[in-house]
Amino acid sequence: MSLEKKRKTADLLGICLKAGKAVKGFDSACEAVKNGSAACLLTAADASAKTVKEAEFIGGKYNVPVLVSDMTKAEIGDLCGKETAVLAVCDKGFADAFAKLISH
């Protein structure tokens, strides 16, 4: 995992948060998936296997992609003010950008 890729992910997440297009926290993110506003779920690199499995279950049930980011819960917390393992991205453009960035 390159530092450049991690920085780009952090920058994109910062913009997404400022735009109000991210929902923080597992329960809130799952609610966003259920109500149809989530375009993807983003999990922290150090999220527990149980958390990732639950996120993948809810994502699969509602056909919402789950992406594992390079950022830790603490790094996400530094950006959004709340240490969290799961975020819902509620904008198709941001979700596509995260998918492109994380998959490369």
Secondary structure, DSSP 8 states (H G I E B T S, - for coil): --HHHHHHHHHHHHHHHHTT-EEESHHHHHHHHHTT--SEEEE-TT--HHHHHHHHHHHHHTT--EEE-S--HHHHHHHHSS--SEEEE--HHHHHHHHHHHH-
